[in-house]
Structure formats: structure tokens, C-alpha cells
Amino acid sequence: MRVYVVDNGGQWTHREWRVLKYLGVDTKVVPNTTPFEKLDVDALVLSGGSPSVSVEGDRMGRNGEYLDLADFPILAICAGFQFMIDHYGGRVGAADRPEFGKTTLYVDEPNDIFSGLPREFVVWESHNDEAKVLPDSFELLAHSDNCSVEAVKVKGRPLYGLQFHPEVENTEHGNEIFSNFLRVVEEWKR
């Protein structure tokens, strides 16, 4: 299985790569300017990043192209997640209470990505912006006390978004979230 991590300038992009490598995936980090036709993959991870998507969306490179053309699963994390919300017609803006450090995630809809996990667990946050309005085609999967949209799935497509960082050690069940995503990829390939 080949899953590439799209580098959006996130401080933990290499950790996403490392988790995938640890899970036995053929993976590498690629710039977010890589043309879609050069990506011979089974799935993508859109990394977090430093851009404020609501005002610096152009720094997210070709993420929109990947979302529009992909016929395979995508897991979007932090800024990648916010870009996905914005790209499909939702709204992203400054968080009422930015989150940095640990918070409790409440899983509202277990879905594939949270399969087998508790309904509450600790995750690691690092964001000033957040999803304010979800597109109609999105299903809400999880929230926290300070952020009403922590995880989503696009209805009818294997596109997932996480506001928190499953790749860092401080997030409980982070490897399991990645493993669940890889199971989605395996099923999609059949």
C-alpha cells in the first residue's frame, strides 16, 4: 500500500510519515505543489500547516486538485482539514477559544475512522482557526468542549478530516486512527 503525506508546512508532518512507516506503509512526504498526475498512490494524508486557511488558502498548494480528482481515500489533518472544509463550501474562521495542548475528544459518530475506539479520549490540539460552518455533504463525527467540529467525513466518499493531531504521542489512540484509515484504504482498493 502506498500512502503519501502532502506537506503543507506543518510542524509534525514528519510524524505523520513516521506513523505510516511504522504501520508498514510505503510512504514519503511530497510538496503540496506536486501535480496530481505524479501521485501514484492508494491514499493521501493532507498534513497540517502554518497557513491560516481563511486568509492564506493559496499557501495550501494543490490540495484542492487532490480533493477534486482523487478516486482514493484522503485523511486531512488540522490545516489540511480546514482547507477541505473551505474548499467544499463550508466556512473556516478564528476559533472562539483556540486550542493548544490536550483536550478531550467526544466521538459523536464512531464511523470507520473511530472504529473500536472509546467514545471519549485525550487528543492533542494546535490551532487558532476552526470550522465554523460545515458543507451539507459533510457528516460530523466528533467534537471537543471548545471546538464543535473536531472530525468529519464527506458523505459518499472516503474523505476524512481531523482538527486534532493523531500523529503525536500525546494523542491517545493515534496509531489506531491511522490503522483504521489504512483499513478504509484496503477496502477501497478491493
Phi, psi and omega in degrees: 000136181241118180230117179263150176257121178276122185275111176255021177085017181287150181290341184243018181305318181296333178288325175298315177301315183296317179299315179298318178299315179301325180277006174085021182266144170284111188217158170201163177266131179236148178296152179284007175259002181294126177298144183305319184294347178270358181262101176261084189226166173264342180192165176231151167245122176269111187290168169290180180187173181276340182297143168276106188304324183294336180236346182232037183303333180294340178283359180269012172058229185263022180305322178298319177299316180298314180296320183285324187262344185295131171248033181217167182292149175225135173246116182255130185241134175052250181298325176299319177296313180297321177297318180300316178301309182297316183300323182267014171099006174278191180228135177241141179203182180299134179292142174297322177223092179307147182246128175221124182100201188277148174210164177267129176266135176247115181277115180273326183221105187306316177047187183293320189290333180251015182303129178078003182259158177297161179282346176221133172198166185276134175231165181253131183245153172200077182209141173264330181256165178204165175288127179260321180224128178274143171297154181300332184278005183255142176252129178283128181251330185202159177216172172231178181298327184255352184223118185284345180231098179255336180206142182218165169222143175279127181298130176081358178224151181275055179248122184238148177225138179233129175285326182275178185249099180286347186277349183265151185297333182289343177276121175291140176067019180299314179297324179294324177297315177297319178298319177297320177297318179295327175295320176301317180298315179301314180295322181294326182290337184291000000 
